[in-house]
Amino acid sequence: MARLVGGDESALRTIAQRHGSRVLRIAQRMLGSAAEADEVMQETLIRVWQSAARWDAARAGLGTWIGTIAWRLCADRLRSPGRRIQLDLQEAETVASPDADAEAQLIRRQTLGQVQTALDRLPPRQRAAFVLFHVEEVSGQDAAQMLGVGLRAFWSLLQRARLAVEREMRGNAAPGEVR
């Protein structure tokens, strides 16, 4: 980071190599668009470049700080009505092998679709808490820092997200209840 503050572009390339794939994954899952995820990645790197001197290692690790920037950019985009996130459904969308149980694959696709629907209905912070913790496997402490909330508030967001997803999966959610 000291090299980056000094204007060393190779330091930015190193940061992009180390943290870029995670930013892309988070943005892709939050926004559901590879093109938008790419834009968020580029904007994140621009902000890291511009704000490098403000990073404080005592407050957050570099990955957490970069993740916070990416989350805030995604949150700005999520405020637009009709936004969706996409889980990585690649495994569910693969063509069935001849020995695979077609019924089990159909059930898996339906279940993933229900989870997707439930996540679509969550407010952005609950959605982010769910994606960061369960999909990206970010620690609770780091996820809380990324979202700019205390650890207790993060666990509350995550619990509300889990309950909403569970209600949706059981089909017990009243209209608008998941929001």
C-alpha positions in Angstrom: 0.0 0.0 0.0 2.9 2.3 0.6 4.0 1.8 -3.0 0.5 2.5 -4.2 0.3 5.7 -2.1 3.6 6.7 -3.9 1.9 6.3 -7.3 3.4 2.9 -8.2 1.0 1.4 -10.8 2.5 -2.1 -10.4 1.3 -2.1 -6.8 -2.2 -1.6 -8.1 -1.8 -4.5 -10.5 -0.6 -6.7 -7.6 -3.6 -5.7 -5.5 -5.9 -6.5 -8.5 -4.3 -9.9 -8.9 -4.7 -10.7 -5.2 -8.2 -9.3 -4.6 -9.8 -8.9 -8.0 -11.4 -12.4 -8.3 -13.1 -12.0 -4.9 -14.5 -8.6 -5.8 -15.7 -10.0 -9.1 -17.4 -12.9 -7.3 -19.1 -10.7 -4.8 -20.3 -8.2 -7.4 -21.5 -11.0 -9.7 -23.5 -12.6 -6.9 -24.9 -9.3 -5.7 -25.7 -7.9 -9.1 -26.3 -10.9 -11.2 -24.5 -9.4 -14.2 -21.0 -10.1 -15.3 -20.9 -6.8 -17.1 -21.9 -4.9 -14.0 -19.5 -6.9 -11.9 -16.7 -5.9 -14.2 -17.7 -2.3 -13.9 -17.8 -2.6 -10.1 -14.3 -4.2 -10.2 -12.9 -1.4 -12.3 -14.5 1.3 -10.1 -13.3 -0.5 -7.0 -9.7 -0.4 -8.3 -10.1 3.3 -9.2 -11.2 4.0 -5.7 -8.5 2.0 -4.1 -6.0 4.0 -6.2 -7.6 7.3 -5.2 -8.0 6.5 -1.6 -4.9 4.4 -0.8 -3.6 7.0 1.6 -6.8 6.7 3.7 -6.5 3.0 4.3 -5.8 2.2 8.0 -4.5 -1.3 8.6 -5.5 -0.9 12.3 -9.1 -0.6 11.4 -9.4 -3.3 8.7 -7.4 -5.7 6.7 -6.7 -4.8 3.1 -9.1 -7.4 1.7 -11.9 -6.2 4.0 -11.3 -2.6 3.1 -11.4 -3.5 -0.6 -14.5 -5.6 0.0 -16.2 -2.7 1.7 -15.6 -0.5 -1.3 -17.0 -3.2 -3.6 -20.0 -3.7 -1.3 -20.8 0.0 -1.3 -20.6 0.2 -5.1 -22.9 -2.8 -5.4 -25.3 -1.3 -2.8 -25.6 1.8 -4.9 -26.6 -0.2 -7.9 -29.0 -2.4 -5.8 -31.0 0.7 -4.9 -32.4 0.6 -8.4 -35.8 -1.1 -8.5 -36.0 -4.6 -9.9 -32.4 -5.7 -9.1 -31.7 -9.4 -8.8 -28.7 -11.4 -7.6 -27.6 -14.6 -9.1 -26.2 -17.5 -7.2 -23.6 -19.5 -9.1 -26.0 -21.9 -10.7 -23.5 -23.3 -13.1 -23.5 -26.7 -11.3 -27.3 -26.9 -11.4 -27.4 -25.9 -15.1 -25.0 -28.5 -16.3 -26.3 -31.2 -18.6 -27.2 -34.3 -16.7 -24.8 -37.3 -17.1 -26.4 -40.5 -18.2 -26.1 -42.1 -14.8 -27.4 -39.0 -12.9 -30.8 -39.1 -11.3 -32.9 -36.7 -13.4 -35.5 -36.3 -10.7 -32.9 -35.3 -8.1 -31.5 -32.8 -10.5 -34.9 -31.3 -11.2 -35.5 -31.0 -7.4 -32.1 -29.3 -7.0 -32.9 -26.8 -9.8 -36.3 -26.0 -8.2 -34.7 -25.6 -4.8 -32.1 -23.2 -6.2 -34.8 -21.3 -7.9 -36.7 -21.0 -4.6 -33.6 -19.8 -2.9 -33.0 -17.3 -5.7 -36.5 -16.0 -5.3 -36.1 -15.6 -1.6 -32.8 -13.8 -2.0 -34.4 -11.5 -4.6 -36.9 -10.4 -2.0 -34.4 -9.5 0.7 -33.3 -6.0 1.4 -29.8 -5.3 0.1 -28.0 -5.5 3.5 -29.7 -8.8 4.4 -28.9 -10.1 0.9 -25.3 -9.0 1.3 -25.0 -10.6 4.7 -26.3 -13.9 3.3 -24.1 -13.9 0.2 -20.9 -12.8 2.1 -21.3 -15.4 4.9 -22.9 -18.4 3.1 -21.7 -18.0 -0.4 -18.3 -16.2 -0.2 -17.6 -17.7 3.3 -16.4 -14.4 4.6 -16.0 -14.4 8.4 -18.7 -12.6 10.4 -16.2 -10.0 11.6 -15.0 -9.2 8.1 -18.5 -9.2 6.7 -19.7 -6.8 9.4 -16.8 -4.5 8.6 -17.6 -4.6 4.9 -21.2 -3.7 5.5 -20.2 -1.0 8.0 -22.2 -2.5 10.9 -21.2 -3.9 14.3 -20.8 -7.6 14.6 -24.0 -7.9 16.6 -25.9 -6.0 13.9 -24.4 -8.3 11.2 -25.5 -11.5 13.0 -29.0 -9.9 13.3 -29.0 -9.2 9.5 -27.9 -12.7 8.8 -30.5 -14.3 11.1 -33.3 -12.2 9.5 -32.1 -13.2 6.0 -31.9 -16.9 7.0 -35.4 -16.8 8.5 -36.8 -15.1 5.4 -35.2 -17.6 3.1 -36.5 -20.5 5.3 -40.0 -19.1 5.3 -39.9 -18.7 1.5 -38.6 -22.2 1.1 -41.5 -23.6 3.2 -43.9 -21.4 1.3 -45.1 -19.7 4.4 -44.1 -16.2 3.6 -46.9 -13.7 3.5 -46.8 -11.3 0.5 -44.2 -8.7 1.3 -43.1 -10.4 4.5 -39.6 -11.2 3.3 -38.9 -7.6 2.6 
